[in-house]
Amino acid sequence: MNKIADNRAWWLVLPVFILVAFSALIPLMTVVNYSVQDIFGPGSAYFVGTEWFEEVLGSDRLQDSLGRQFLFSGAVLAIQIPLGIGIALMMPTTGKRASLCLILLAIPLLIPWNVVGTIWQIFGRGDIGLFGWGLNQLGMDYNYTSSTVDAWLTVLLMDVWHWTPLVALLCYSGLRAIPEAFYQAAEIDRASNWAIFRYIQLPRLKSVLVIAVLLRFMDSFMIYTEPFVLTGGGPGSSTTFLSQTLTTMAIGQFDIGRAAAFSLIYFLIVLLVSWLFFTAITHLDRQK
Amino acid sequence: MKMNKRKGFGITFYIVLLMLPIYWLLNMSFKTNQEILGTLTFWPQTFTLDNYITIFTDPSWYSGYINSMIYVSINVVITLLVALPAAYAFSRYKFVGDKHLFFWLLSNRMAPPAVFLLPFFQLYSSIGLFDTHVAVALAHCLFNVPLAVWILEGFISGVPKEYDEMAYIDGYSFPKFFVKIFIPMIRSGIGVAAFFAFMFSWVELLLARTLTSVDAQPIGAIMTRTMGASGIDWGVLAAAGVLTILPGLLVVWFVRNHIATGFALGRV
């Protein structure tokens, strides 16, 4: 659609601009302000320049949780994307069964994040949870509150349970957009299932996969509530991810300067990725 | 044919696995605490509704649901009111800085809520909104407004521009055209945007918990607080969890064909 150039359109955008400026710009400026000062109390703040940034960047705490965060997000992508594509390929294509499938798949996405944590907290317990009990019955020594490996596996499994349906739903809607004629042509060519997947379905899924990868990256990068409820970040700090480290620093210890510097570094990483995201989708939009 | 059977088996197997944790939660919510802690049973031996009765009769429990409902509703109303005109502008007009503004909106959806925690807390405290429903509703606009703009922009771009022009020729003023003609035309888009604003506000806890203490406390915060108390009342906790799943489940049927659109920021 060709758009009309008219700067009066700003009047229509103004409410959004004011609202988002209020809830994003003012807070962000506050963070910037804090990150360059050392505050002892009202009226006694000292300008310290980049000291907080240097300290935070050099601290083990940030580096450790950043490392854990990248490991987690990487694992999430490596598992959920292929699994989601596989599920989308298996889903029925028409009729009541397709609708039913869509809704059942969407259920985990509609559950409040703390309840997702609660569900897995219960489900994974050796005494009252089906999953933990089952593994213990099979002779495995599974306990997510004491073993680092078990805690990691449980958090990962929880995230796979929670978010793989999103990847599957996106791929499903991508697959539905492929014209029937493509499959008929493949049938005439006697293409194998693998060839259909590799040369028809996969290329057509490219744009939804870009969105899926980046959404999953972003959301797993911001994960807070689910592991907080499930493991509380433990055992030790083995499942403490970036958001939780930051929250403890800002609200728990009220370490404002350090938390603010941390926030800005965190936000810059996310902003960089969302810029890549935006460039990728506008590029794909143009190709259409 | 054989292929289809295998696919059907695969998807059924996956959905059974997907439903297992939910079945377990539902199962526990109908049990007494003695049974939960005593033996592992796949079906409630002594079926009880006590856990649900506790929630519906104890104000400290059910007020959590009411609080969540209130701020979620306020959020949906604010989101739609500001997002509709903006989405129309993005879809129909070119104006100075439109692309930058669009990206800036997106970047807010991508901002980790933890980054905004402390400033939000101080901002809303300083203007006297701390522990009110409005504070949470406004804070959730941070990610819901960009999402709604993106979803609505997609739906609005699907309406031919000729309708707008015809309305002008017929002598409609812009506000009258927008309310009387345009909004009814994109009502399914508004429904989808409202659903996703509702949902993302309903599932969020970090901001909602930080911005409230007593009067506007969401159900999620009440659930985590109960865990810290002397021993855990597993049955009630499970029942509370089941009740938080219901609202989404009741309305998801209406948007089933647009689920992917909403989760993908309107880009599918």
Interface residues (C-beta under 8 A of the other chain):
Chain A: M1 K3 I4 A5 D6 N7 R8 A9 W10 L12 V13 P15 V16 F17 L19 V20 F22 S23 A24 I26 P27 L28 T30 V31 Y34 I87 L89 M90 M91 P92 S99 C101 L102 I103 L104 L105 A106 I107 P108 L109 L110 I111 P112 W113 N114 V115 T118 I119 W120 I122 F123 D127 I128 G129 L130 F131 W133 W161 P165 L166 L169 L170 Y172 S173 G174 N193 V208 I211 A212 L215 M218 F221 M222 Y224 T225 V229 L242 S243 Q244 L246 T247 A250 I251 I256 A259 A260 S263 Y266 F267 V270 L271 V273 S274 W275 F277 F278 I281
Chain B: M3 K7 G8 G10 I11 Y14 I15 L18 M19 L20 P21 I22 W24 L25 M28 I36 L37 L40 I78 L81 V82 A83 P85 A86 Y88 A89 F90 S91 R92 Y93 K94 F95 V96 D98 L101 F103 W104 L105 L106 S107 N108 M110 A111 P112 P113 A114 V115 F116 L117 L118 P119 F120 F121 Q122 L123 L138 A139 C141 L142 V145 P146 V149 S157 K161 M199 W202 V203 E204 L205 L206 T210 I219 G220 M223 T224 W234 L237 A238 G241 T244 I245 G248 L249 V252 W253 R256 N257 I259 A260 T261 F263 A264 L265 R267 V268
